[in-house]
């Protein structure tokens, strides 16, 4: 996680790394959209605006990673992870 945060830091001042990060983020968003669409087809998730929901899920995960590294560390890992999953699931629930 610390390496990923360090990568974020470098993306702020390096346009090449920022573009790489954008490409990786887009790939992740596409995968999440596919998961949401599948879940919607199974009646598990709501069926509206998968792209916006996928991006919001990425933001929740990124925020949780930043919180883990900058505020609490390993002692709160399970709690942060559980709360992030709950937030994501409640966001996409039917």
KETORKOL-812080 format. One record per residue: y, x, z of N, C-alpha, C, O in turn; residue number from 0; residue in three letters. Coordinates in nm, 4 decimals. Example, Ala and Ser with C-alpha at 12.3 -4.5 7.8 and 13.67 -1.06 7.14 Angstrom:
<atoms>
ATOM;n.y;n.x;n.z;ca.y;ca.x;ca.z;c.y;c.x;c.z;o.y;o.x;o.z;n;res
ATOM;-0.5690;1.3190;0.7800;-0.4500;1.2300;0.7800;-0.3300;1.3200;0.7800;-0.3319;1.4236;0.8465;0;ALA
ATOM;-0.2250;1.2850;0.7080;-0.1060;1.3670;0.7140;0.0030;1.2900;0.7870;0.1138;1.3409;0.8039;1;SER
</atoms>
This chain:
<atoms>
ATOM;n.y;n.x;n.z;ca.y;ca.x;ca.z;c.y;c.x;c.z;o.y;o.x;o.z;n;res
ATOM;-0.1188;0.0828;0.0000;0.0000;0.0000;0.0000;0.1255;0.0875;0.0000;0.2216;0.0576;-0.0709;0;UNK
ATOM;0.1254;0.1941;0.0781;0.2423;0.2808;0.0834;0.2714;0.3431;-0.0534;0.3874;0.3607;-0.0907;1;UNK
ATOM;0.1670;0.3757;-0.1269;0.1854;0.4321;-0.2608;0.2508;0.3301;-0.3524;0.3374;0.3648;-0.4328;2;UNK
ATOM;0.2101;0.2052;-0.3408;0.2676;0.0988;-0.4232;0.4162;0.0805;-0.3907;0.4980;0.0646;-0.4813;3;UNK
ATOM;0.4506;0.0827;-0.2639;0.5905;0.0705;-0.2222;0.6700;0.1908;-0.2735;0.7845;0.1760;-0.3162;4;UNK
ATOM;0.6103;0.3079;-0.2693;0.6755;0.4284;-0.3218;0.7003;0.4140;-0.4719;0.8042;0.4566;-0.5224;5;UNK
ATOM;0.6062;0.3546;-0.5421;0.6226;0.3272;-0.6848;0.7406;0.2319;-0.7061;0.8216;0.2536;-0.7962;6;UNK
ATOM;0.7511;0.1269;-0.6246;0.8658;0.0354;-0.6329;0.9968;0.1135;-0.6203;1.0911;0.0917;-0.6964;7;UNK
ATOM;1.0007;0.2029;-0.5248;1.1204;0.2840;-0.5020;1.1601;0.3591;-0.6292;1.2772;0.3609;-0.6672;8;UNK
ATOM;1.0629;0.4200;-0.6935;1.0925;0.4964;-0.8148;1.1296;0.4061;-0.9326;1.2071;0.4464;-1.0193;9;UNK
ATOM;1.0759;0.2872;-0.9363;1.1112;0.1923;-1.0427;1.2594;0.1547;-1.0376;1.3192;0.1222;-1.1402;10;UNK
ATOM;1.3173;0.1592;-0.9199;1.4577;0.1223;-0.9039;1.5506;0.2159;-0.9805;1.6602;0.1755;-1.0193;11;UNK
ATOM;1.5087;0.3394;-1.0026;1.5970;0.4359;-1.0680;1.5383;0.4977;-1.1947;1.5999;0.5851;-1.2555;12;UNK
ATOM;1.4206;0.4530;-1.2340;1.3559;0.5105;-1.3520;1.3180;0.3975;-1.4471;1.2261;0.3205;-1.4192;13;UNK
ATOM;1.3886;0.3879;-1.5588;1.3667;0.2762;-1.6508;1.2278;0.2785;-1.7139;1.1736;0.1727;-1.7457;14;UNK
ATOM;1.1698;0.3954;-1.7325;1.0339;0.4030;-1.7883;0.9337;0.3435;-1.6902;0.8481;0.2640;-1.7290;15;UNK
ATOM;0.9442;0.3816;-1.5643;0.8542;0.3257;-1.4632;0.8795;0.1770;-1.4443;0.7858;0.1004;-1.4216;16;UNK
ATOM;1.0062;0.1354;-1.4535;1.0385;-0.0065;-1.4402;0.9690;-0.0866;-1.5507;0.9176;-0.1955;-1.5252;17;UNK
ATOM;0.9672;-0.0339;-1.6718;0.9008;-0.1029;-1.7829;0.7493;-0.1083;-1.7605;0.6861;-0.2103;-1.7876;18;UNK
ATOM;0.6920;0.0006;-1.7113;0.5486;0.0013;-1.6791;0.5191;-0.1037;-1.5723;0.4215;-0.1780;-1.5821;19;UNK
ATOM;0.6046;-0.1087;-1.4707;0.5862;-0.2072;-1.3643;0.5960;-0.3487;-1.4198;0.5172;-0.4358;-1.3832;20;UNK
ATOM;0.6918;-0.3712;-1.5073;0.7070;-0.5033;-1.5694;0.5801;-0.5421;-1.6461;0.5341;-0.6558;-1.6357;21;UNK
ATOM;0.5243;-0.4498;-1.7218;0.4008;-0.4764;-1.7970;0.2856;-0.5090;-1.7027;0.2104;-0.6033;-1.7273;22;UNK
ATOM;0.2713;-0.4324;-1.5958;0.1629;-0.4581;-1.4995;0.1823;-0.5929;-1.4306;0.0865;-0.6672;-1.4090;23;UNK
ATOM;0.3069;-0.6232;-1.3965;0.3362;-0.7503;-1.3320;0.3064;-0.8667;-1.4258;0.2539;-0.9695;-1.3831;24;UNK
ATOM;0.3398;-0.8507;-1.5524;0.3108;-0.9555;-1.6514;0.1601;-0.9783;-1.6653;0.1145;-1.0921;-1.6761;25;UNK
ATOM;0.0838;-0.8691;-1.6650;-0.0621;-0.8838;-1.6724;-0.1146;-0.9594;-1.5510;-0.2002;-1.0468;-1.5640;26;UNK
ATOM;-0.0633;-0.9257;-1.4333;-0.1047;-0.9955;-1.3112;-0.0670;-1.1423;-1.3157;-0.1453;-1.2285;-1.2758;27;UNK
ATOM;0.0530;-1.1706;-1.3644;0.0976;-1.3098;-1.3735;0.0075;-1.3881;-1.4687;-0.0265;-1.5033;-1.4414;28;UNK
ATOM;-0.0307;-1.3270;-1.5788;-0.1212;-1.3933;-1.6742;-0.2545;-1.4261;-1.6090;-0.3089;-1.5346;-1.6296;29;UNK
ATOM;-0.3068;-1.3341;-1.5311;-0.4338;-1.3594;-1.4617;-0.4199;-1.4730;-1.3610;-0.5081;-1.5583;-1.3506;30;UNK
ATOM;-0.3102;-1.4742;-1.2875;-0.2896;-1.5811;-1.1901;-0.2746;-1.7152;-1.2606;-0.3283;-1.8157;-1.2139;31;UNK
ATOM;-0.2022;-1.7181;-1.3727;-0.1882;-1.8416;-1.4513;-0.3258;-1.8935;-1.4917;-0.3523;-2.0133;-1.4819;32;UNK
ATOM;-0.4128;-1.8047;-1.5369;-0.5482;-1.8446;-1.5767;-0.6259;-1.9013;-1.4582;-0.6969;-2.0008;-1.4728;33;UNK
ATOM;-0.6132;-1.8392;-1.3418;-0.6801;-1.8906;-1.2222;-0.6266;-2.0282;-1.1840;-0.7030;-2.1175;-1.1472;34;UNK
ATOM;-0.4952;-2.0446;-1.1931;-0.4353;-2.1742;-1.1603;-0.4791;-2.2821;-1.2592;-0.5078;-2.3952;-1.2200;35;UNK
ATOM;-0.4840;-2.2467;-1.3870;-0.5275;-2.3430;-1.4878;-0.6730;-2.3833;-1.4654;-0.7080;-2.5007;-1.4773;36;UNK
ATOM;-0.7571;-2.2858;-1.4331;-0.8971;-2.3177;-1.4049;-0.9066;-2.4069;-1.2808;-0.9779;-2.5072;-1.2814;37;UNK
ATOM;-0.8355;-2.3704;-1.1760;-0.8363;-2.4517;-1.0541;-0.7860;-2.5927;-1.0788;-0.8379;-2.6886;-1.0215;38;UNK
ATOM;-0.6850;-2.6056;-1.1639;-0.6332;-2.7379;-1.1984;-0.7377;-2.8176;-1.2754;-0.7524;-2.9378;-1.2535;39;UNK
ATOM;-0.8104;-2.7514;-1.3655;-0.9143;-2.8217;-1.4430;-1.0289;-2.8692;-1.3541;-1.1009;-2.9627;-1.3892;40;UNK
ATOM;-1.0455;-2.8041;-1.2384;-1.1502;-2.8414;-1.1430;-1.0988;-2.9376;-1.0359;-1.1739;-2.9802;-0.9481;41;UNK
ATOM;-0.9699;-2.9711;-1.0442;-0.9114;-3.0631;-0.9473;-0.8744;-2.9999;-0.8144;-0.8488;-3.0706;-0.7170;42;UNK
ATOM;-0.8714;-2.8675;-0.8096;-0.8421;-2.7977;-0.6853;-0.6923;-2.7725;-0.6698;-0.6381;-2.7866;-0.5602;43;UNK
ATOM;-0.6256;-2.7355;-0.7785;-0.4834;-2.7031;-0.7767;-0.4058;-2.8069;-0.8548;-0.4615;-2.8786;-0.9379;44;UNK
ATOM;-0.2760;-2.8142;-0.8271;-0.1899;-2.9016;-0.9058;-0.1816;-2.8465;-1.0487;-0.2099;-2.7292;-1.0728;45;UNK
ATOM;-0.1429;-2.9319;-1.1416;-0.1484;-2.8920;-1.2823;-0.0115;-2.8684;-1.3443;0.0015;-2.8695;-1.4668;46;UNK
ATOM;0.0891;-2.8475;-1.2634;0.2223;-2.8305;-1.3209;0.2758;-2.6881;-1.3058;0.2549;-2.6234;-1.2032;47;UNK
ATOM;0.3438;-2.6413;-1.4074;0.4204;-2.5165;-1.4107;0.3461;-2.3956;-1.3530;0.3900;-2.3358;-1.2548;48;UNK
ATOM;0.2348;-2.3611;-1.4143;0.1550;-2.2480;-1.3673;0.2314;-2.1158;-1.3733;0.2132;-2.0299;-1.2871;49;UNK
ATOM;0.3168;-2.0991;-1.4746;0.3903;-1.9724;-1.4875;0.4829;-1.9492;-1.3674;0.4857;-1.8398;-1.3110;50;UNK
ATOM;0.5577;-2.0516;-1.3294;0.6484;-2.0384;-1.2155;0.5686;-2.0169;-1.0868;0.6071;-1.9365;-1.0019;51;UNK
ATOM;0.4600;-2.0875;-1.0735;0.3781;-2.0727;-0.9531;0.3157;-1.9342;-0.9459;0.3080;-1.8751;-0.8382;52;UNK
ATOM;0.2710;-1.8821;-1.0596;0.2113;-1.7481;-1.0623;0.3141;-1.6433;-1.0198;0.2827;-1.5537;-0.9414;53;UNK
ATOM;0.4356;-1.6543;-1.0707;0.5407;-1.5587;-1.0344;0.5740;-1.5706;-0.8854;0.5952;-1.4696;-0.8183;54;UNK
ATOM;0.5784;-1.6916;-0.8345;0.6079;-1.7114;-0.6924;0.4967;-1.6532;-0.6055;0.5244;-1.5939;-0.5013;55;UNK
ATOM;0.3726;-1.6695;-0.6470;0.2602;-1.6098;-0.5735;0.2747;-1.4579;-0.5706;0.2533;-1.3951;-0.4669;56;UNK
ATOM;0.3112;-1.3989;-0.6851;0.3337;-1.2536;-0.6873;0.4427;-1.2142;-0.5879;0.4303;-1.1137;-0.5180;57;UNK
ATOM;0.5477;-1.2927;-0.5822;0.6574;-1.2624;-0.4897;0.6119;-1.2730;-0.3440;0.6512;-1.1915;-0.2605;58;UNK
ATOM;0.5305;-1.3719;-0.3139;0.4771;-1.3853;-0.1776;0.3909;-1.2650;-0.1407;0.4001;-1.2127;-0.0296;59;UNK
ATOM;0.3074;-1.2217;-0.2344;0.2205;-1.1070;-0.2085;0.3032;-0.9801;-0.1905;0.2789;-0.9024;-0.0981;60;UNK
ATOM;0.4006;-0.9590;-0.2785;0.4851;-0.8402;-0.2679;0.5615;-0.8392;-0.1358;0.5700;-0.7359;-0.0694;61;UNK
ATOM;0.6168;-0.9536;-0.0980;0.6871;-0.9620;0.0292;0.5964;-0.9320;0.1466;0.6377;-0.8677;0.2431;62;UNK
ATOM;0.4727;-0.9785;0.1385;0.3762;-0.9513;0.2461;0.3445;-0.8024;0.2541;0.3309;-0.7475;0.3634;63;UNK
ATOM;0.3329;-0.7372;0.1391;0.3068;-0.5928;0.1384;0.4234;-0.5164;0.1998;0.4031;-0.4240;0.2786;64;UNK
ATOM;0.5448;-0.5549;0.1640;0.6628;-0.4888;0.2206;0.6666;-0.5106;0.3714;0.6929;-0.4171;0.4469;65;UNK
ATOM;0.6406;-0.6328;0.4154;0.6377;-0.6614;0.5595;0.5335;-0.5761;0.6296;0.5601;-0.5197;0.7357;66;UNK
ATOM;0.4165;-0.5665;0.5715;0.3075;-0.4894;0.6316;0.3476;-0.3437;0.6512;0.3241;-0.2859;0.7574;67;UNK
ATOM;0.4080;-0.2847;0.5488;0.4401;-0.1425;0.5529;0.5652;-0.1129;0.6354;0.5709;-0.0116;0.7052;68;UNK
ATOM;0.6651;-0.2004;0.6278;0.7937;-0.1673;0.6895;0.8144;-0.2267;0.8284;0.9024;-0.1817;0.9019;69;UNK
ATOM;0.7345;-0.3275;0.8657;0.7583;-0.3927;0.9934;0.6440;-0.3767;1.0938;0.6674;-0.3414;1.2093;70;UNK
ATOM;0.5221;-0.4024;1.0507;0.4133;-0.4146;1.1474;0.3029;-0.3112;1.1338;0.2511;-0.2625;1.2343;71;UNK
ATOM;0.2672;-0.2777;1.0139;0.1593;-0.1830;0.9935;0.0225;-0.2467;1.0117;0.0103;-0.3690;1.0169;72;UNK
ATOM;-0.0797;-0.1636;1.0214;-0.2187;-0.2098;1.0234;-0.2529;-0.3092;1.1343;-0.3416;-0.3926;1.1164;73;UNK
ATOM;-0.1845;-0.3018;1.2479;-0.2203;-0.3910;1.3601;-0.1983;-0.5381;1.3258;-0.2590;-0.6253;1.3881;74;UNK
ATOM;-0.1132;-0.5669;1.2288;-0.0856;-0.7059;1.1915;-0.1386;-0.7404;1.0521;-0.1053;-0.8453;0.9969;75;UNK
ATOM;-0.2204;-0.6527;0.9961;-0.2677;-0.6717;0.8590;-0.3379;-0.8065;0.8406;-0.3077;-0.8795;0.7462;76;UNK
ATOM;-0.4293;-0.8390;0.9284;-0.5062;-0.9627;0.9130;-0.4165;-1.0861;0.9215;-0.4323;-1.1800;0.8434;77;UNK
ATOM;-0.3228;-1.0861;1.0159;-0.2320;-1.1993;1.0305;-0.1445;-1.2165;0.9064;-0.1289;-1.3275;0.8556;78;UNK
ATOM;-0.0874;-1.1060;0.8579;-0.0006;-1.1124;0.7399;-0.0803;-1.1599;0.6193;-0.0333;-1.2436;0.5422;79;UNK
ATOM;-0.1995;-1.1070;0.6034;-0.2845;-1.1465;0.4911;-0.3197;-1.2953;0.4995;-0.3114;-1.3667;0.3996;80;UNK
ATOM;-0.3583;-1.3416;0.6165;-0.3945;-1.4824;0.6352;-0.2767;-1.5738;0.6060;-0.2919;-1.6758;0.5389;81;UNK
ATOM;-0.1592;-1.5375;0.6563;-0.0410;-1.6198;0.6331;-0.0004;-1.6222;0.4858;0.0441;-1.7253;0.4353;82;UNK
ATOM;-0.0153;-1.5098;0.4173;0.0166;-1.5047;0.2743;-0.0786;-1.5946;0.1949;-0.0350;-1.6697;0.1076;83;UNK
ATOM;-0.2062;-1.5870;0.2249;-0.3046;-1.6717;0.1560;-0.2750;-1.8191;0.1830;-0.2790;-1.9007;0.0909;84;UNK
ATOM;-0.2456;-1.8539;0.3076;-0.2124;-1.9929;0.3410;-0.0908;-2.0405;0.2630;-0.0899;-2.1514;0.2097;85;UNK
ATOM;0.0118;-1.9564;0.2563;0.1342;-1.9931;0.1841;0.1049;-2.0139;0.0356;0.1518;-2.1106;-0.0244;86;UNK
ATOM;0.0281;-1.9241;-0.0227;-0.0065;-1.9365;-0.1646;-0.0881;-2.0628;-0.1901;-0.0616;-2.1361;-0.2853;87;UNK
ATOM;-0.1862;-2.0880;-0.1059;-0.2717;-2.2045;-0.1250;-0.1942;-2.3351;-0.1051;-0.2160;-2.4316;-0.1784;88;UNK
ATOM;-0.1050;-2.3389;-0.0076;-0.0288;-2.4621;0.0135;0.0682;-2.4852;-0.1029;0.0999;-2.5996;-0.1356;89;UNK
ATOM;0.1143;-2.3786;-0.1639;0.2060;-2.3884;-0.2757;0.1393;-2.4498;-0.4002;0.2039;-2.5213;-0.4769;90;UNK
ATOM;0.0114;-2.4216;-0.4190;-0.0574;-2.4680;-0.5404;-0.1469;-2.5909;-0.5158;-0.2095;-2.6422;-0.6085;91;UNK
ATOM;-0.1520;-2.6365;-0.3917;-0.2400;-2.7505;-0.3586;-0.2019;-2.8743;-0.4378;-0.0874;-2.8922;-0.4793;92;UNK
ATOM;-0.3014;-2.9584;-0.4570;-0.2786;-3.0843;-0.5314;-0.1870;-3.1760;-0.4593;-0.1579;-3.2852;-0.5081;93;UNK
</atoms>
